[in-house]
Amino acid sequence: MALVDYDVGIIGAGISGLIAALELKRSRIPFVVFERARKIGGVWRDNIYPGCACDVRSHLYSIASRPNRGWTSNYAGRAEILAYLDQIVREDDLGAHIRLGADIRELRFVDELGLWNVRDGSGRCFRVGAIIVAIGPHSRPYVPVLPGFQTFRGKAFHSAEWDSTVDFGGKKVVVIGTGASAAQIVPSLAGCVSHLTVVQRSPVWVLPRGERRFTAIEKSIFAHVPGARRFTRSLIYWAMEFFAQSMLTEGLASALLTRAARKHLDRSIPDPLLRQKLTPDHRIGCKRILVSDDYFAALNRTNVELVTDRIVSVTSGGIATSSSRHYEADVIIFATGFQVANVDGLLPIFGSGGRVLSADWADHGMAAYLGINVAGYPNMAILLGPNSGPANSSAIHVVESQMRYILQYVSHCRDVAGHAVIDVRADVQNAYNEELQRRLASTAWNSGCGNWYLDRRGRNTTMYPGLTCSYRRAVSRLRLEDYRICRLSRRLR
């Protein structure tokens, strides 16, 4: 490919970026991975809060072509996942392709040349033929704007920007949020702080996790019998596909999950007032379902208080709520999730004709074709893009499905490089997203509760309204008729 520094550039060396790298290397397509940090790992590098672990079972949260033979438990913690990713980089010699410390600040498509200019934080520019954006949906922490925040004298930080210098022993701590991160942080801190205030905006359904360490015999079998790993992975996958139907329709799966969640709540919370505060009034799956064995137990502690009042302000020494109560705090932790459905803090991406992705999505909502390509941004693909989120499965499975498609797309980009580029047709993208929104209307995510799947307009720009096996079929084959082959004004090779 003439005029370029790299045929393909991958933005991000989290698990999605590493899957992309593995597939490109297997296909012998030259590539580079740009990673802003000094270490690979993405969310598993950044989220160092105590108790951080995956809520998908270990054997499914593995790259199919590179299974981990040494999982120690049925749910892996961040350290074990990071070690697994480091192992993949070493064994597949991906380090030679990864540029660490390359904090990409801008992607700009050059119409005349039919390539991308990639600029990093030091001002260096690289010319890249095709781009794979693998930044991931959980890379932009969300911190709500609270009046008086600047007056707070203690420590305050988001869960993804954990301050490891803080000694929590004997401290008064406020945790804002009751999502997946909070369900891990609260039990981890409850035993060492003097008082823990947990601020809940609305309750969520919680299922027992059933976490346990594998026995020596199990570890030996998983390490030496590939069929055992594949069977276990398949069993977990299809069980999750069955229960994913609870998000799509109100049927047997929904009834079984609701019953299990109610039973878990009733058994875990003896105080009827606390149990009432923790009982959701929405359909299961409307908010992300939590899996935890110790979250409810932590809320039962005498030094832990669940607050359901709205925060009206932050004071110099804590938070004030709508019931005129004040809760003292030495530390405030924002377990408030990420910017997923909105464009705040999005990497600046300039497409054909100078159009700006954040502006396009701000005006019309985040949208892509198959969650992968965006009209007006030729030779670019996104991993875990808009409306490709799995209902109740591993995001790794989705990324692997997308890479099968992207390999076909990138191959065509390389075939026409130097005299044309490939851009998805706007009418195809619009028709696809209109059908997606029609299907999403009857799902649990769109059933009326507030959740991070919806943007500020109430449009679901995050989830795919089907099972991951259906999505894999949808992205199994690239249809060139869905794309425009845009000829360059002059031939460059």
N, C-alpha and C positions, 0 to 999 in steps of 0.2 A: 504494500500500500504506500504510494508516494506521498511525500510532504508531511508525514505524521511521525511523531516520536513513538507512539504506541498504537497498535491496531485497535485495542479495546482498553478502556480505563474503567476500573471498578472503584466506586467511591465508598469506602468503608471496609474495615477488616473485622467486622463482627461475624457472627455465624453465617449470615446471609452472604456477605462478601466472600467468605472462605468457601462456601458451597459453589459460588460463581467461579472462583479461582480454580477449584478442583475440576469443574466441568470444562472450563476453557483449556486447562492444561491437558486434560484427557483428549480433547478434540484438536490439540496442537494448534490452537489459535493464540498468537502472541498477545500478552496482556500485561497490565500493571495494576496494582492495588494501591490507592492513595488512602492512608490512614492518618487522621489528625493527631492521635495520641502516640506515645512512645511504646505502646504495647498493643497487641491485638486483643479482641475479646468483646468489643461493643458493650452491650448492657451488662454483661457478666464481668467486665473490667470496671465499669463505672459504678455499679451498685454494690457498695461495700458495707451496707448497713447490716447490723447483726441479724442473723436468721435468714439472710437472703438465700433463696432456693427456688428451684423450678416447680411449677404446679402441674406439669405434665410428666407422666411416669418416664423414668430414665430410658428404657429401651425404645420408647417412641421418640423421645427427645434426643435422637442420635441421627447422624447422617447415614442414610441407607447404605451407601457405598463404602462408608468408613465406620462401621459400628464400634462402639466402645466395649471391649471384652472385659473391662474391669470395674463396672459399676459396683459400688459397695452397698447401695440401698435402692429401694424402688422409686425414691424421689431424690434427685441429685442436688447438692448444694452448689453455690457459685464457685467455690474453690475447685471442686471436682470437675465441674463443667469447663472452667478455665484450663485446667490441666489437660483435659480431653482435647480442647482446641489447640493448645500448644503442641500436643502430641501429633495432631494432624499436620500442622505446619512443618514440624520437623520431619515426619516420615514421608511427606510428599514434597519436601523441599520447596515449600511455597515462600519461604523467607526471601529467596532471591527475587521474587516478584513484588514484594511488599515495600512500599516507601513509607516508613514510619515518620511521624512528625510532619507529615504533609497535610497541613490544615487547609483544605480546599475552601476558598472563599467565594469562588464564582465559576460557573460553567457558562460559556457563551458560544453559541453556534455561529459559524462564519459561513454565510450563504454562498459567497463567491468560491470558497474552497471546498465546501461540503464536509467540514470537519468541526470539531469542538476545540475551543481554547479553554484550557483548564488552568486557573490561577490559584496559587496557594498563598498563605499568609505572609510569606517572605517576599512576595512579588514575582516568584518564578512562574513561568507560563509553559504549558506543554500542549502540543497539538495531538489530538486523539481522534481516531476515526469513528469510534462508537463508544457510547457511555452506558454503563450499568450503574444506576444509583442504588446502593445497598446500605443506605444510612439507617433504615429501619424506622418504624413508627414510634418507638419509645426512646427517641434521642433528644427530644426537646421538653425538658421539665416544665410543668405548669405550676406557677405559684400565684394564688389569688391576690389581688390588690386589696389590702386591708387598711382602713384608716388608722393612723397612729403608729404604723409599723416602724417608722424611723426612730421612734422614741424608745423602743424596747432596749433595755440595758443588757439583756442576756445574749445567749447564742441562738441563732435561728438559721435553719438551712433546709433544703429539700432533701428527701430521702436519697435521691440519685446524686447528690452533692454532699455526701456525708462528711462531717467534720470529725475525723478520727482522733483529734486532740482532746475532745471533750471527755471528761471523767464523769459518768452518770451517777456514781455512788452518792447516795443521799440527796440527790437533786430532785427538784420539782419540775416535771416535764409535761408539756402539752403536745399531744400528737393530733394533728388536724387531718382528718380523713380516715375512712374505714374500708379501704379497698385492699388489693392484694398485698401491697407493701406494708400497710399498717397491720394486717393480720399476721405478718411475720415479725415486725418490729415490736409490737405491743407485748407479746409473750417474752421476747428476748430482754426487754427492759424492766418488766414489771417486778422482777425479783430483786433488782438492785437500786431502784430509785425510791425516794421517800414517798412521793406521790405522783401518780400518772393520771392525767386528764385526757380522755379520748373524746374528740369532738366528731360526732356523727351527723352528717347532713341528712342521710336517709339510710335505713337498714338494708342489708344485703343477705341473700340466701347463702348459707354456709353448709357444706357437706363434709363429713369426716374424711380425713386424708388417708388414714390407715397406713401411715409411714412406718417402715421397719427396715432394719439392716438385713441384707442377704446372709444366709448361713454359709459356712465354709464350703459345704457340698454344693449349694446353689452357685456360688461364685466360681467354683471349679467347673461346673457344667457349662455356665455361660461363657467361661474363658476358652473352653476346649471343644464345645459342641456347637458349631454354627447353626445347625437346625434348631437348637433350643432357643437361641437368640431370635431367630427369624419367627419361630412359632409364638414366642412371648410378645414380640413386637406386633405381629398380626392380630393376636388376641386382644391386645390393648387397643389397637387401632380400630377394629370393628366394633368393640364395645363403645368406644367414644363416638364413632359414627352413629351408632344406635341412639345414644343419649343426646347427640347433637340435634336430633329431630325435635327435641323439646323446645329449641329456639325457633324452629321453623313452623311447627304446628302444635296445637294443644291436643296431644294424643296420649298414648300409653307412656312414652318416654317422659313426657312432662309430668304426668301424674306420679310416676315412680320417683322421679327426682324430688318433686315437691314433698311427697310423703317422707322420703329419707331426710330431707332438710328439716322438716318440722320435728321429726323424731329426734334428730341430733340436737336441735334447739331445746326441746322439752327435757331431754335427759341431761343436758349440760348446764342449764340455767334454772336453779330452783326458785329464785326470787321472781314472783309473778310480775312485779313492776318492771324489773330489768328485762324480763322475757318479752314483755309487751313492747318495750323500746326497740328490741332487736328483731321483732317480727315484721317482715316486709309486707307491704300491701300491694305489691306488684307481681305480675306473672314471673315465674322463675325463668331466668335467662335474660330478663330485660336489662339488668345490670350483670356484670361479670360475676359468675358464681365463684365463691371462694372455697378452697379446700384446706381445712385446718383441723388439727387435733387439739390444739392448745389455746386458740384465740378466745373461745368462750371461757375456758378455765382462768385465763388471765383477767377477764372482766369480772370474775367472781371475787377477786382478791379485795381485801379491805382497803388497800392503798391505791386502788384503781377506780376511777369514776367515769361513767359514760355520760356525756353531755349531748343533748339533742337540740339545745337552743342555738340560734344563729349567732355567729360572732359579729358584733357591731364595731369593735375596735380593738386594737392592740395598745396596751398601756406600757409604761416603762417597766412594769413588773409582772406582766401577764396578759390575759385577754379578758375583755368585758363582753357579755352576751346580752341577747334581747330580753332576758328575764331580769336584767339589772344585777346579775351576779358577776363577781370578779374571781378569776381563777389564777392563782399565782404560778409563775413559771420562771425557772432559771434557763430553760431550754425550750424552744418551740421547733417542732419537726413538722415540715409540710409533707405529708404522705398523700399528696394531692394529684399524683399521676402526671400525665404528659399531654402535650399538644398533639393530638392525633388527627382529629377531624377538622382542625382549623389551620391556617397558614402562618400563624405567628412564629417568627424565628426560622422560617424555611430557608434553606440554602438558596441564594440568588441563582436562578437558572434563566438564561436569556435564549429564546428559541429563534426560529426563522423570522426574519423581518424585525428583530429586536423585541419581540413580544416577551413578556415576563411571566413566568409560571405562577408566582405568588399572586400577581394581579389578576391573571386569568381565573385562577381558582377562587380568589376573593370575590370576584364578580359573579361567577357561575357555580361555585362549589367544586370541591376536589373531585376530579373525574378522570378516568383513563379507559382505554379499551383493554378489556380482560385484566384490568388492574396493572397493566404492563406498559403500554404505549400511550402517549398523549399527542393528539393532533397539533401540528405546528412545532413539534420538537423532534426533528428527524434524527434517525440513528441513535435514539436514546430509549432505554428500557428501565423500568423501575421494579425492584423486588419488594414484595409486600406493599404494593401501591394501593391506591384508592379501591375500596370494595373488594379486597382480596383476603380480608381477615377470616380465619377459620371459625366456624361455629363453636366447636368444642374439640379441638384437636391440636396437633403440633404445628406450629408455624413452619417448622423445618420441612414438613411434607409439602406445604404450599410452595415454598421456595424451590424445592426440587422439581415440582411440577412446572413452575414458571421457567426454570432454567432449561428444561427440555424445549420449551417454546422459544426462549431467547437465543439458544444456540442456532436454531433455524433462522431467526431474524438476523442475528449477527453475521451468519454465513452469507446471507443475501446482501447485507450491507457491504461486506468485503468484496463480493462479486462485482458490485457496481461502483466500487470506490474509485474516485478520480474522475468520473463522468456523470454520476447521479447519486442521490440519497433516497432513503425510503422513509416515508411518513404515513402514519395511519390516516385514513380518510375521516374527516370531521363528521360526515353524515353517518358513517359506520359507528364511530364512537358515540355519537348522540343517541342513535337508535339502541345501542347496547345498554347505555346507562338509563334510558327511559324504561326499558324492560326490567333492569335491575331494581329501580325504584318501585316499579309496580309490584314486583315479587316481595320486596322488603316490607311493604305496607302491612302485611299480615303476620310478620314475624314478631317474636318476643321483644326484640330490640326496639321496635317501633310501636310498642303497645302502650306507651304513655309515661313511663318513668324518665327521669333525667339520667343520662349516661354519657360516657365519653365517646360513644359510637356516633353521636349526632353532632352536627356542626351548629353554629349559632342560629341558623335558620330552621333547625330541626330536621335537617336532611341527613340521612344515614350515609356517610361517605367512607365507612370503615369496613363493614362486614359483607361477606358474600352470602347471598340468600340460597344456599344449597350446601350439600355435603362436600367434603374435600375430594371424595372420589368423583363426584360430578364435575368439580372444578378441574380436576386432572384431565378428564375427558375433553372439557371445553378448550383446554390449552394444549392438546396433544398434537395438533397440526396447524402450522401457519398457513393461512389462506392469503396468497398474494393479491387476490382481488379486493381484499379489505384495505389495501395500501396504495399510495401513489408513488410511482417512481419519478422523482423530480430531477430532471436533467439540469446539470450545471451549465452556466452561460458559456464556459469554455472547458474543454477537456484538459484534465490535469495529469494525465498519464498516457 
